[in-house]
């Protein structure tokens, strides 16, 4: 038995045998048999838009790997910058490579003063940080016009370094501006996440000293969010990038996609849900309402995972360490009770609704002092590495510009009528 399928056009009797390669079949072979017939697949439910060697995701098995490395091992043993190197370069760095990579990123953490003073000052005083971030990433394109030469590997690499380095600085600046606080310059003597925490929280002290437990927890969360295969934001990055727009413009589009509550804004919705439940004694009634269609269980289920999200297990463990420093988030007991109730209820289990990464991450961010408006920004900071990796892979593959087909269901040909003849 060959690993293939046979498709027959019943109109003509013609058939084609198509091999199954890497879990997929070639649409090009189908086009030969069925010219002018398009495959209707809303939201790409069964369509592979690219071949990629970056991230492996098995939703049924609850498996997530970056470049073949299990997410559990990376979260336990690695650092975000090492994982970013792994994503971009395809291999874990040796000691010298990691040192050079880290120093290169430290050298590019500063924002151009004109950008900081003129661009950021143009926003309304209470602008949402995510809107500022999306606009800010796009605006960086105007400071680095050479980035438009996307086919030059050296130019591309410089932009990758710049964006990984500058987005945390931009993110912290967006928060400080929206909170009416002065800008804090990067402290490149600190680690990647320590530096970000310093830019977020420093007030008047000579040097901000982040709690190492919190800095490590944020580093773990950054690792977990660094990439997640062909999601909505990555698709936006690749779609815009396929037109050979520069990486800042493409990443801005990806961040815009991430800002939606169905994508990166989900953990904020979880906190809102837990606050509305209010007390552990109200969990059972809430579960009943959800089953009756009167509410929605946020933070459960996933477009791809039909098993327990492997990232959620790590986040749950990370939460314990954070709460030892910050104190227990009062919403945690509600979350634990809600998870227990849902996972013991056949209604949710039969629908394969398990906690995802958003269910506990918002509790950690809240305990660390981040306002809810920053939650999606915190998602975007590490995801930049994944977006840029997929963008670079697509450029290296010399991908055609993305241009899906449609099934037209509108009116047939009509003749124009003068205004006075229209009903």
N, C-alpha and C positions, 0 to 999 in steps of 0.2 A: 504494500500500500504506500503510495507516494503522499508526501505532505503537501497537498494541493487541494484546490476546489475546481469544479467545472461549472461554468455558467453557460446556459443555453438561451438564445433569443428565440422564443416560441413563435415569433412572427416569421422568421426565416429558417429556423431549424439549425442555424449556425451556432457553434459552441466554441468556447475557449477554455483551456486548462491553465490555471494560474497558480504558481507555487506560493506557499505560505512561507514568508521569510521574516524572521524576528517577530513573529506574532501578527504580521500584517500581509495584505495582498496589494499588488500594484494597481492603482486606479488607471495607470497608463494602458495596461493590458485590457482593462474593461472598456476604455474609450475606443479601442480598435474594434471591439465587437458592437458597441452601442454608441456610435457617434451621435452627438446631439441630445443624449439622454443624461440627465444629471442626477446624482445621488442626493436625495433630500435628507439632510441630517441636521436638524435645528440644534444649535448650541454645540455642534461637533461632538455629539454623544458617542459616536462610534468612528470618528475620523481622526487619523493620526496626521497632524499637520507637518510633522518634521521627523527626521531621524536624528537622534541625539545620543551622545555618550556622557551626558552630564549627570543626570539624576535618574535612579531607578525607583519606581514606586509600584508596589503591589498592594492595591487597596483591599483585596480579599484576605491577604495574609498579614496585613498591617505592617508592611516592610517599607522602609525608606532608606536609601543609600545614596551618598554623594560619591560619584566616581568609583563606585563599588564598595565604599566603606560604610558600614552600618551607622546610622545616626546615633545609636546608643553609645558606640565606642567613641565617636567624635565628640559627643556632648560630655563624656566622662573624662577624656584624656587630652583633648585638643583645645585650641583657642580659636576665637573668631577669625583673627587675621591668618592663622594657619589654614583654616577651612576656606577662607576666601582665596588664598593662594592655590589650594587644591582645586577649587572650582575653576579658576581662571586658567591654570597651567596643566591641569589633568593629573598631577602627581603631588604627593606630599613633599614639602621642601626639606632639604637637609639643613643643617644648622646655619651654614653660610647663606644659603638662599633665603631662609627665613629672616635672618638679620638684615640682609639687603632689602628685602620686601618691606619689612617693618620700618626701616629707616626711610625708604622712598615715600611711604605713606605719611610718615611724620613730617617730612619736608614739605608736604602739600596740604597741610590741614588749614592753612590761613586762607581767608577770603580776601579778595581785592578790596581795598578800602572804599573805592568808588561804589562797588557793589553793596557793601554794608551800609554806607552812609546815604546813598541816593536811591538805590532800589528798594531796600527794606523800609526806608522812611516814607515810601510812597503808599504803603498800605494803611488802611484804616486802623485806628488804635486797638480795636477788638477783633482784628482779622483772625480767622481760624488758622492754626498753625499748618494744617495739611494743605490748605489752599495756598498759603505762602510758600510751602515747600515745593509743591508742584510748579508754581510760577518761577521759584528761585532756581530750580534745576534747569528749566528751559532757559532762563536768563544767563546762566553760566556759559551757554553756547556762544553768546556774543563776546565773551572775554577770551575765548579760545577758538578763533576762526579756523585754525589749522585742523580742528577736529573734523571738519567736513571731508577731509581726505581719508575716508573710511577704509580704503583698500591698502593703505600703508600700515604694515604690522607695528612699526615703531610708534607711529602717531596714535594708533589705537591703544597701544599699551600705556602711553602717557595719559590718555584720557581715562583709562580704567583706574590708574593710580590716583589721578586727581579726584575722580568722582567718589571713590571709596573713602578718600581722605577728607574731602570737603563736605560731603552730605551730613555727617554728624555735626560739624560746625554750623552749617546752615540750619539744621534742625533745631539745635540749641538756640540759635539766634532768633528763630521764629517764635520759640516759646518765650524767650526773654522779652521780645518786642510785644507780643500779645499780652504779657503780664506787666508791662510797663517797667521792666527792669533793664539796666544798662548791659550792653554787650560784654561778654567775657572772652578774651583771647584764648586760643588753645595753649595748653601746657604740655609741651611735647616730651617732658620728662616722665609723664604718666603713661600708663598703658592705654590702649584704644578705648575701652569702656570707662576707665577711670577719667580719662580726658573728657569724655562726653559728659560724665556726671559733674565734673568740675565746671564745664561750660554751662551746665544747667543750673547748678545750685550755689556756686560761689557768690558770696556777698561782699564782705570787706576783709576777710582773713588773708594774710600774705600768701598762703597757699592752701587750696582746698585738699583735704585728705579724705578720699572716699573710703567708706567701709569696705574692706576686701571681700566680705561675704556678699554684699550687694553688687559690687563690681563683677564678681565671678558669676553671680546669678544672671546678671544682664548679659554677660558674655555667652552663657549657655543659651539664653533665649535668642541671642543673635545667631548662634550656630543653628538652632532649630528653624529659624526663619530665613536662612540664607538662600535657600532655593526650594522649589516644590514642583518641579517638572513643568508641564505646559499649562499653567493656570491662566486666569484672565489677564493679570498684569503682564506675565511673560509673553502671552499672545500679543498684547498691545505693543510691547517692546519690539517683538519680532516683526509685527505688521508695519509699524512705522519705520523700523530699521530696514525692512526689505525695499523701501523706496530710497535707501542710502541717505536718509536723514542722519545728522550727526548723533552721537550717542546721548548727548544731553537732551536733545529734543525727544528722542525715543524713550529715554528713561522718564522724562516728564509725563509722557503719555502713559507709561506703565504705572507711575505713581498716581495718576488721575484715576486709572482703573482700580487701583488698590484702595482708593478713598471710599469706594462704595460700601454700604453696610453688608452687602452680600459677599464681600471679599475681605478686605483688611479691617473693616469697621465692625466685625462681628463681636469682638471681645467687649466693646463698649455696650453692645446690645445685651450681652450676658450680664454685665453689672446692673444694667437697668432692670432686667428681669429679676435678678436676685433681690434688688432693692424693693421692687414691687411685691415680691413674695413676703418680705419683711421679717419672717420668723420661721423657725424650723417646724412649728406646729401647723403652718399653712401650706407645707409642701404637698401633703396628700391631696388637699383640695385643689391645688394648682395642677397636679398631675391629672386629676379627674377632668379639670377644665380643658387641658390640652387634648385629652382623648376625646372629649366631646366637641372639639373644634372651636373652643372658645379662647384659645391661647396658643402660643407657639413656644416650643422648647428650644431656646437659643443655646448654642455651644454644643449641640449634639448633632450627629450625622455629618456627612461630608459628600461632596460630589464624587469623590474617588474612593475614599475609605469605606469599606463595608465591614470593618472590624475596628477594634480599639486603635485610635490614632496613636502610633508609637511616640509621637512628640508629646501627646497629652500625658503619658505616663511619666516622662522626664520632667515636664513642667510641674506636675503634682509633687514630685520629689523635691524639686527646686523650691517650691512654695514653702515647704517645711523649714528649710534653712533660712529663707528670707524672714519668715514670721518669728523666728527665734531672735532676730535683730530688731525688727520693727514692731513686734507685738502682733498678736493674732488678729487678722482681719475679721470683723464681726460677721461678714457675709460668708466666710469659709464654712461655718457650720451648716448654713443653708445649702451651700453648694455640695457638700459631702452628703447631706441627707437627700438632696435631689438626685445626685448620681446613684446612690444606693437604691432609691425608689424606682428610678427609671430602668436600671440594669436588672432589677428583679421582677419587672413587669413584662409579660409576654407581648403586650402591645408594642413596646419599643424594641424589644429584643428581636421580634419577628421582622421588624422593619430595619433591622441592623443599624439602629440609632445609638451610637456610642459617643462618649465625650471626644471632642476634637481639641486641637491646640488652643482654641480661643476660650475654652471653658474655664481654665485656671489662670491663663496669662494675665487677664485683666485684673484679677485679684492681686497678683504680684506687683503689677505696675502701680496700682492704687496704693498698696502698702508702702511702696518705695517713694510715694509722694507725687507721682506723675499725674497731672490732670487728665481727664478722659479725652480732651481734645488732642492730646499727644499720643494716644495709643496707636493710631494708624501710622503716625510718624515713626514711632519706635519699630513698627513692622517694616517700614520702607528703608530705614537705615541699613539693616543687614541684607535686605533683599536686593539692594543695588548690585552686590557681587554676583548674585544669580542672574539678574537681568543682563548684566554686561557679559557674562559668560555665554549666555544663549545668543546674544547679539553678535559676539565675536564668532561663535560657531557658525551662525547663519551666514555671516560675511565670508568666512573661509569656505563654506560650501557653495558659494556663488549662487545663492538662492535667487530665484526669480521673484519679482515683486508680487506680494500676496494679492490675489484677486479671485475670491470665490465666485461661483455662479449662483444663479437664483432660479426659482420656478416662478415665472410671471403669472399672476392670477388676476390682473387688472382688466380694464375694459379693452375690447377689441378696437380696431381702427374706427375713429370717429372724425367727422368733418366739422370744422370750425363754424359756429353760428354767430352772426352779428348779435350784439347785445339786445336789440329790440325783438329778436326772434326767440330768445331763450325763455323757457318756462320758469 
